[in-house]
Amino acid sequence: MNQNQYRSYKTGDFVWNPFFRQWVLTPTRQTDLFWNQWLQENPDFLDRIQEARVIVLSLQVKEAPLSTDEIDEVVKSTVSKINQPTAHSFPERIRRPLPVYQRNWFQVAASLSLLLLAAWLTHAYYRSNPLPTLFDTALAITKNQKASWTEIANTTSRPLLVHLADGSAVTLAPASRISCAKNFLTAKREVYLTGEAFFDVTKDPAHPFFVYANGLVAKVLGTSFTIKAYESSREVIVEVTSGRVSVFAQADPKARQKSITRELEGVVLSPNQKIVYETDEVRMRKTLVEKPALLTAAVPPSFHFEDKPVSEVFATLEKAYGVAIIYDKDLMMDCPLTASLDSMPLYNQLTIICKAVEASYELVDGQIIIHSKGCKTN
Amino acid sequence: MKWHMNQQKHPFNRPAELVLWKQFLSGDTLAFESLMSSHFQVLFHYGSKFSKDREFVKDCIQDLFLILWERRGNLNAEVAVKPYLMASLRRLMNRSGHPKTGLPDAVSTDEQGVFEIEFSVEEEYIEQESIRVTTQRFKKLLDELPKRQKEVIYLKFFQEMDRNQISEVMDISPQTVSNLLQIAIRQLKVYWKVELLTLLLVHFYS
């Protein structure tokens, strides 16, 4: 792919370029990397790219609203129809008078009904005598009749994508499993996790989404995050990619209260923060993820600073990564910085800044604390 | 080239869907339920382009899944699930006629079929007045496209489908898809250039 092809692009070319749209609408690490780099090499395109981005984002298809209850209702009624197959189970609306040329179809339908009855009898037989699944599949849905929970286990060596009924997506790591109530849409959105999974939760402020993992409860309103809760491990790790997640221990006496309110309580995690919950100590440690990622922004941030006050530099980092940087403003007022910190991870950027202004940093409670003795003013 | 190989939103989307599909084919009602729930919204949105009667659209989706359930023994185990479902819904709705639009069955062929799509400009993303104007112009260009071109654009850019999937959904040859897309995009861009030129000229002379 010749990256120079884009130099001939007008705004409209970007708007209707699938690769560009994909970056704007569902950015990934790779596409972020590609376009940020391309913009660095072609800074004269910044305005055009920004304009095209806004157009792609704002130009949408107006879709009729559809509530999850509505979906649930139709799905339920459909499932109940297939569970009680009778001669009437064939789509009734299609049974209405139709043009003559379609009558053959109904003869087929009639014989299908008979077949269906046979199929149902066979099905009933199989249900009473569970056989091994016919397909050697990765996805093993088993039924726990007692609690009417559905369990999905990933027995493969690759990640498995699972769609929940509310539109949320769960990427289940190998040797991990989740279970959720069969009436997931009507009841609370609750998922039990063993192992590791990445959650991309559909926004629904009225119905918070809960993940229970080895004694820890994560409550979200719509966001994406990873949870690692292997049975063999004594800790549970929650890493937030976007949005906010509230985390509390199941043993917390106020857990019930916290799960009921619509507000996020407990320890609230922002993007790039993670929490380590040690199950035998009932203690939570909030810290930052190993490699904080840039937040998605309309304009990619520039980390090129020329004789800028360090407060401005910190403000840029805070905004770019969504993290809090705590420092003594008065003490560091006279610390100017000239540095080009583009395309390097946050911790390297911090190390360089700190070296330049003779300071040091540490991570405390998911925040960055800068220790400084001030700068020499001569 | 390597950038374009990673275009799929969820690299393991298809295998997982396919597993679900196969379980459904084997008669698993839970897989059936999950398949229907996870595709309901996209089917509803697509179906709404052919009829404004939401109950009718919901009925059609229910019929579609009932038919699939009953025919599961004869269905292909290796399909792209989403395009297959959309294609089936489209056929089913065309066959069932459009009670609320008053089109008799015989007329609702592909050439004259309904495809009503409404594009909108979500103002919340826009800060600059000039971009608002430009975006409105883009919307107008989309609105002015003929129906079939609109449908191709919708599937390509708003459902992120490839040429073969669009060809399956609309029941036309891949070559026709390419042609339609090319005409539509050229139209969107040609108008863009003309309008820009006009704007510049106006600006110049005023």
Interface residues (C-beta under 8 A of the other chain):
Chain A: M1 K10 T11 G12 D13 V15 W16 P18 F19 R21 Q22 T26 T28 Q30 T31 F34 E51 V54 I55 L57 S58 L59 Q60 V61 K62 E63 A64 L66 E70 I71 D72 V74 V75 S77 T78 V79 K81 I82 N83 S89 F90 P91 R93 I94 P99 Q102 L112 L115 L116 A119 H123 Y126 T133 L134 F135 T137 A138 L139 I141 K143 T150 R158 P159 L160 L161 V162 H163 L164 A165 G167 A169 T171 K182 L185
Chain B: M1 K2 W3 H4 N6 Q7 K9 H10 F12 N13 P15 A16 E17 V19 L20 K22 Q23 S26 G27 D28 T29 L30 A31 F32 E33 S34 M36 S37 S38 F40 Q41 F44 H45 S48 R54 K58 D59 I61 Q62 D63 F65 L66 I67 W69 E70 R71 G73 R95 S96 D105 A106 I117 E118 F119 S120 V121 E122 E123 E124 Y125 I126 E127 Q128 I131 T134 T135 F138 K139 L142 Y154 K156 F157 F158 E160 I185 L188 K189 W192 K193 L196
